[in-house]
């Protein structure tokens, strides 16, 4: 797959402290098509991203992770991407993972970067596990459902419909892969957890809320036939 047809999509909300370094790490590995979705940041995130060579699409107000992914993935599909990789802007993901995910997309439509649990606080680790199980019950796919490091083929980009605006999007993507019959693969990825990234993510309570949101969505899908 040609690198010039691969896009890396980075949803970002107030990531001024890390976005420049993250973009430079990706550029050093040869990735030039970098799209930052500035989700209503108030700290200059978008301006820093532009200064580091990224394309930037901005939401005037903070709309949430799902809305940022919807905007970003639709935009790179419009630009003719053959594949897209989503990547967190907070410095948590290993930039080497992009190449591994793109390679896996040669034989898959949707690739999930499975994280190691090293360094994740116990409550968030358990919250992730609960959501992995609940997502499996709805989709039949057991994977690291809350990983933000994912890959999409051209087929997936064309068929993708994101309805969730916030964190429920992570499980929604797994359900979409199941519903559309996408070929799904996992690749192991490293993550770097620091105090900033540990403060974000899924807890047990938020996981249960996400599950109830997805359950309601599945009921609506079922009622439509």
Residue pairs with C-beta under 8 A, 6 or more apart in sequence:
1 82
1 83
1 102
1 105
1 106
2 82
3 30
3 31
3 32
4 32
4 33
5 80
5 81
5 82
5 83
6 31
6 33
6 81
6 82
6 83
6 84
6 85
6 102
7 33
7 34
7 35
7 76
7 79
7 81
7 83
7 84
7 85
8 26
8 31
8 33
8 34
8 35
8 84
8 85
8 86
8 87
8 98
9 35
9 37
9 69
9 72
9 73
9 76
9 84
9 85
9 86
9 87
10 19
10 22
10 23
10 34
10 35
10 36
10 37
10 49
10 54
10 72
10 86
10 87
10 88
10 89
11 37
11 39
11 65
11 68
11 69
11 72
11 86
11 88
11 89
12 19
12 36
12 37
12 38
12 39
12 41
12 45
12 46
12 49
12 68
12 89
13 38
13 39
13 40
13 41
13 45
13 62
13 68
14 41
14 42
14 43
14 45
15 22
15 41
15 43
15 45
15 89
15 90
16 41
16 43
16 44
16 45
16 48
17 196
18 89
18 90
18 91
18 196
19 36
19 45
19 48
19 49
19 52
19 89
20 48
20 49
20 51
20 52
21 91
22 87
22 89
22 90
22 91
22 95
23 34
23 36
23 49
23 52
23 53
23 54
24 52
25 95
26 34
26 87
26 95
26 98
27 34
27 52
27 53
28 95
29 95
29 96
29 98
29 99
31 95
31 98
32 53
33 55
33 76
33 81
34 49
34 53
34 54
34 55
35 54
35 55
35 56
35 57
35 72
35 75
35 76
36 45
36 46
36 49
36 54
36 55
36 56
36 57
36 89
37 56
37 57
37 58
37 59
37 68
37 69
37 71
37 72
37 75
38 45
38 46
38 49
38 56
38 57
38 58
38 59
39 59
39 62
39 63
39 64
39 65
39 67
39 68
40 58
40 59
40 60
40 61
40 62
40 63
41 62
45 89
46 56
46 58
49 56
50 56
57 71
57 72
57 75
59 67
59 68
59 71
63 165
64 165
64 166
64 167
64 169
65 165
65 166
65 167
65 169
65 170
66 162
66 163
66 164
66 165
66 166
66 167
66 168
66 169
66 172
67 165
67 166
69 86
69 162
69 169
70 162
70 165
70 169
72 84
72 86
73 84
73 86
73 152
73 157
73 160
73 162
76 84
76 157
77 84
77 154
77 157
77 158
77 160
81 154
81 157
82 153
82 154
83 102
83 105
83 151
83 152
83 153
83 154
83 157
84 151
84 152
84 157
85 97
85 98
85 101
85 102
85 149
85 150
85 151
85 152
86 148
86 149
86 150
86 151
86 152
87 93
87 95
87 97
87 98
87 148
87 149
88 148
88 149
88 197
90 196
90 197
90 200
91 192
91 194
91 196
91 197
92 148
92 191
92 192
92 193
92 197
93 113
93 148
93 149
93 189
93 191
93 192
94 189
94 190
94 191
94 192
96 190
97 113
97 149
97 187
97 189
97 190
100 113
100 187
100 189
101 111
101 113
101 149
101 150
101 151
101 187
101 189
102 151
104 111
104 151
104 185
104 187
105 111
105 151
105 152
105 153
107 183
107 185
108 151
108 153
108 182
108 183
108 184
108 185
109 152
109 153
109 155
109 156
109 177
109 182
109 183
109 184
110 150
110 151
110 152
110 153
110 156
110 173
110 177
110 182
110 183
110 184
110 185
111 150
111 151
111 152
111 184
111 185
111 186
111 187
112 143
112 144
112 145
112 147
112 149
112 150
112 174
112 184
112 185
112 186
112 187
113 144
113 147
113 149
113 150
113 151
113 186
113 187
113 188
113 189
114 143
114 144
114 147
114 186
114 187
114 188
114 189
115 144
115 147
115 149
115 189
115 190
115 191
116 188
116 190
116 191
117 125
118 193
119 191
119 192
119 193
119 198
120 128
120 193
120 198
120 201
121 198
123 203
123 204
124 198
124 201
124 202
124 203
126 204
127 201
127 202
127 203
127 204
127 205
127 206
127 207
128 144
128 145
128 146
128 201
128 202
128 207
130 204
130 207
130 208
130 211
131 145
131 146
131 170
131 171
131 202
131 207
131 210
131 211
132 142
132 143
132 144
132 145
132 146
133 142
134 171
134 207
134 211
134 214
135 141
135 143
135 145
135 171
135 174
135 175
135 214
136 142
136 145
138 171
138 175
138 214
138 215
138 218
139 171
139 174
139 175
139 177
139 178
140 178
141 174
141 177
141 178
141 184
143 174
143 184
143 186
144 186
145 170
145 171
145 174
146 167
146 170
146 171
146 201
146 202
147 170
147 189
148 170
149 189
149 191
150 173
152 160
153 182
155 182
156 177
156 180
156 182
159 180
159 182
160 176
161 176
162 169
162 172
162 173
162 176
163 172
163 217
164 172
164 213
164 214
164 217
167 202
167 206
167 210
168 210
168 213
168 214
170 210
171 210
171 211
171 214
172 214
172 217
175 214
175 217
175 218
176 182
177 184
179 221
202 210
